[in-house]
Amino acid sequence: MEDRKKKSFKEHVQAIQKRYKNLDAKEGFQNEKEIKAYTLFRTPATQAALKKVFSHLEGKTFKTALELGSGPGSSYPVLKDLFVEKIVYIEKEAGFRRELEDVTWMIRNFLEKFTYPKSDLILFSYSLGELNFEEQIDVLSRALESSEDTIVIVEPGTTHGYDTLMRARDFLIKNEFFIHAPCFHAKSCPKRGVGWCHFSVRLERSKVHRQIKGGTLGYEDEKYCFIIASKKREENKFFTILDAPKVEKHRIRMNLCTPDGQKVFECKANNRELFKTLKKKGWGEMVSSGILSGVDDFKNDLV
C-alpha cells in the first residue's frame, strides 16, 4: 500500500476509533473512505471472534440467519460454515452492501420501528452496545419476537461490553430464554462484581493490516465477550474455562463457570486420560460436566 493511501487509511481508522471510544458510534461513517477503512480494519478480528463464538453451536442446524447492524457482512463466511441457507443483513450504511450469495440486504436502521424478519438465528455482532439502555431493550424485544430458535450477542471484551451483555442476559432469562454459552445456567454471573467475563482469540495480521493499524507485531489478540441463548433447553451441560488454565508438569488448574459459581478444578497427572484431555483445553473453551462427574477435585481458591 502506497504511503499516501496508508496515511489516509490510518487517519480514517483513528477518527473511527475516537468515536467508538467516546461511545459516539451512532454518528455513522462520514464518507466512503471511512467505510473502506473500517472494513479492512475490523473484518479480520470480527471474523476471528465470531468463529470462536460459533464453535459453541457446532452440530446445530440453522436454515435462516438475521444480523442486526451487520456492517460489511463480516459474519458471512462464519454463518456459511454453519450451512445457513438464507441470510438477511439489516444495515443503515448503504456503502457496506455487496453481492453475496444467499444474502438479502435491508438498508435501514434496525432502531426504526418495524418487525424484523423471522429467523432461526439472530445475531448482534458488536452492535447492541452502541445503543442506550432503552434502545437495547426495544431491539431485543423485537428480536425475541422474530427468533425461531437462537440469539447470539457479541461485544468487545471490555467492562462496557460486559455490562451490555449482563443487561441482555437478564432480559433474555426474564423472557424464558435459556443461556447456552458461555454459561449454562440462569444464576448470577460469577464474575459480576469481581471482574468481567471475557475471552481472547489470537489472529495473524497481514502486511496491509499492520500498515492500517500502525502495528509491528505479526499478530493481535482480540478480546470479546458473548452470549448464546435459545428458546430450547440444552440437555448437555458444560463448564466454561474462564481464564487461561495453569498447566504444570504434575497438574492442571482451571477456573470454571458452574451453576454454583466460579470454581477451580484441579486435575493431577496420575489421572492420565482426563489430564490429557484437559491439556488441550484453553481459555473460553467448554468442558463437559460429564467427564468431571465423580472427580472430587474442585477447590475453593481461585487460580
N, C-alpha and C positions, 0 to 999 in steps of 0.2 A: 504494500500500500504506500503510495507516494506521500512524502512528508506533509504537504499542504492538506491533503484529504485526511490524513491521520490526525492532524491537529484539529481540523474541523469536527471530526467524529468525536474526539476526546472532549471538545468543548460542549458538544451537544449532550454527551453522556454525563458530564459534570452538571449541566443545567437540569437534566432529568433527576439525577441523584439528589440534588439540592431540594427539589420539590418533594421527592419522596421522603427525604429526611425531615422536612418540615411538615409532613403529612398534608401536602398540597397536591397529591396525585390527581385529584378530580379536576384540576385545571386542564388536563389533557395535554396533547402534544402540540407544539407550536407550529411545526412545519413537517414536510416530508422527510427532511434530513434527520429530524429527531426520531421519526418513526423507524427509519432505516437503522439509525444508530442504536436505538433501543432493541430492535430485533437481533442485531449482531451481538449486542452486549449481554442480553438476558437469556436468549434462547438456550444456549448450552447448559447453563446452571438450572434453568427451569425444567428442562427435559431430564436432567440427571436426578433431580429431586422427585419428579413425578414417577420416574422409573422405579425408584426405591419405594415410594408410597404404594404404587400399583402392584408391587410384588406381593403385597398383603391380600390382593384379590386373585392371586393365582388359582386357576381351576374354576373360577366363576365365569359365567357367560352373560354378556350384555349385548342385546341387539342394537340398542339406541343409546346415544350419549348426548348430553347438552352441557355446554360450558358457558357460564355467565361471566362476561368480561374477559373474552378469550384472547385479546391482544392479537398477535400474528398467527395464532393457532399452533403454538409450540407443543401442545399436548398431542397433536395429530399422530406422530409415529408411535407414541406410547399407547394411545387409545386403539390404534390399529393392531398393536401387539395383543390386545385383549379380544381381537376378532370382532370389534364393533362394526356393525353393518352400515349404520347411518349416524352421522354426527351433525349437530346443529351448533353453530357458534353465534352467540349474541355479543356484538362488539360495536361500540359507538364510533370508533375511528375507521372510516372507510378505507384509509390508506393501508390498513392491515390485511384487507381482503385479498386472497389469492386463490387460484384454481386448485382445488384439492379433490381427489376422487371421494365420492360418498359424503361430501360436506355441503351443507346449506348454510349460507351466511345470512344473518339478520342484522342489518346495520342500524342499530338503535341502542339507546342507553337502557341497560337492564333495570335501572331505577324507575323508568317510566311505568305507569300503571297499566299493565297488560298481563294476560295469562301466559305463562311460559308453556312451551310445548311439552307434552307428556314424554317422559324418558326413563329408561331403566337406570341410567347412571347420570347423576347431575354433579358437575364439577365447579367449584370455586377455586381457581388457581391464582393465588396472590391478588385477589380482587376484593374479598369481603372486608379486609382490614382497611381498605381505602374509604370505607363508609362510616358514618357516625352510628351510634347505637340504635337509634330509631330506624335508620335505613337498613341496618343489618337485620333487624327483626322483621321488617317488611319483606325484604327479598328472601329471607329464609322461610317465611310463612308461605310465600308463593312457590318456592322450591319444593317445600313439603307437599303442597297440593299437586304438584306436577310429577313428583317422584313415584316411579313404579317399583323401585327397589332400594337403591343405594345413593347416598350423598357423600361426596368427598370434598373436604376443605383443606387447602394447603396454604400456609402463611410463612413469612420469614421466621427464622428461629430466634426471634427477639422477644423481649418481655411484652412488647406491644402485640406481636403476632400471637403469643401465648394467651394474653388476655382476651384477644378476639376469639380464639378457639374455645376458651373456657365459657364465654358467654354463649357461643354457638352450641357447645356441648350441653350446657344446662337446658337450653331451649329445645334441643333435639330429644333429650331424655324426657323432658316435661311433655313432649308431644308423642311419646311412646315409640321413639326410635331406639334401636339397640346399638350400642357402641361396639364396633368390631376391632378397631385399632386406633391408636397404639395400645389402648386398654380394652379389656373385655368385661367391664363392669360399669355399673351406674353410680358407684360410690364416688366420694370426693377424690379429685386428683391428688395423689400422694406428694406431688411436687408443689402444690399450692402453698404459698407462704414460706417455702424453703428453697426457692429457686424457680425454674420453669422447665417444663418438659420440651425438649427439642432434640434434634438429631443432626447428623452431618453426613455428607457424601462428597468424596473427592473426585474431581474431574480434571482431565487434561485440558490445557489451554493451547489452542493453535497459535501460530505466529500472529495472525491477524487479531485474534482475541487478546493476546498480550499487548499488542500495539494500541488497541482501542482502550484497554483498561489501564495502560501505563504500567503494567506489571513486568517483572523479570522472571518469576518462577514459571515453570512449565506446568503448573497445576494450581488449583484453588479448591478450597473447602466451602461448599455451600451449606449453610445452616438453615434448617427448616423445621417446622412443626406441622402436624396434620391431625385430622380426624376422619375416620371412615365409620359411617353409621348406616343402618339398614332397617327396613320395616320387619325383617325376619331375624329371629334369634339365631345366633351362631352356636351350634351344638358343641363344636370342638373348642376347648379352652386353651388359651395360650398366655404366657407371661412375656412381657416385652422387656428387653435389656435397655435400661435407662441411661447407662454411661458406658464408656469403654471398659470391658472386663479386665480385671487384673490377673494376668496369666503368669504363673510362676512354675518352676520345674515340677513341684510336687502337688500343686493345687491351682484351682481357678476360683476366683471370687467375682461375683457379678451382682449388681443391683437390679432387682426385678420389680416390675409393676404387677401387683397381685390384688385380688379383691380385698385383702386385708391390709392394703397399703404397700409402701415400698419396703421390700425385704432383701436381705443379702443371702444369696445361695452360694454355698461352698462345695466344690467337688474335689476330692482328693484323687491323686493319680492311681491309687490302687483300685478305684472303680473305673477300670480301663475303658470299657465301651462308652460310658457316659462322658468320661474325661475327653475321649477322642472326639465325640460329637460336639461337646461344648467348646472345644478349642477352635472349631470352625465358625463359631458364632461371634458376631460383633455388635457394636452399638446400634440400637434401633431394630435389630432382628428379633424374631419371636422364638420362644422355646415352648414346646408343647408341655402342658401341665402333666400330661400322661407319663412322660419319661422321668419326671421328678417325683411322681407319686410314690410313696413308701420310702423316700430318701429323706431322712430327718436331718438335714444339714442347712436349715435356714437359721441365720444369725440375727441378732438384734441391732448390731452396729453396722453402719454403712461403710462401703469401701471408700 
